[in-house]
């Protein structure tokens, strides 16, 4: 399954679970962010990051060099704290 297909599947599932008025507001907020120009400042596909180390959920430092030695790395950043 392609990434686009998977994301479309997730969006379709969300549309079934989230009340229509809330789903509509979420879509409008997403479009407002895109229209603001915020996407001009995001990291682009294929961009190279400098080497870095981050702590995992257990507090163990994970180095990007170690991950890259095993293959491609996808870094996702979530806004907020749970």
N, C-alpha and C positions, 0 to 999 in steps of 0.2 A: 504494500500500500504506500502510495506517495505521501509526502508530508501534507500537501494540499488536500488530498482526499481524507486524510486523518483529521485535519483541522475542520474540514467541511462536516465530517461525521460528528465531531465534538460540538460544533455550532448547532447542528440539527438537533442533537440530543438536548442541548441547553434550551433551545427554543421550545421543546416539549415540556421541560420541567419548570421553566421560569415563567411567571405570569406575563402575558403579552404586553401589558403596559410597562412593566419593568424591563423586559427584553428590548422594547422599542427605545426606552430612555438610555439603556446601555449602548445600543447601536448609535444613537444620536451623540452621546458623549464620546464614543470612539471616533466618529466622523469629525466632531468638533476638534478633537486633539489632532487628527490628521490634517485638517484644514488650517490649523494654527502654525504649521511649518515645523512642528516638533520632529517630524521624521527626517528633516535635513540634518539633524545633529546625532542621529543614531549610528551605531557601528554597522557598517555594511557587510553583507555576505562576502566572505573571503578576506576580510580585513585581518591584519596580523596584530596580535597583542604582544606586548613585551612579556618576558617570563614573569610569572607570579606564583604566589603560594596562598592558599586559602584554607581555613579550618573546616573540616567536615562536621557533621552533627555530633560526633564524639570528641571534638576538639583536636583531632589529629590533623596536622598540616599536610595538605596535598599540594605537590608542586606540578605546575603545568608541564614542565619538561618530562616528568615521569609519565604523565597521562599521554603526551604526544608521542612518547616512545612506543605506546601501544596502539596508536591510531589517531584519527581525527578527534577533536574536542569540540563539544558544543557547550557554551557557557550561557546560562539563563540567569537573569537577575530579576528577582521579585521585589516590588516596592512594598514596603511595610514590614511588620514583624508580627509573628503569631505566637 
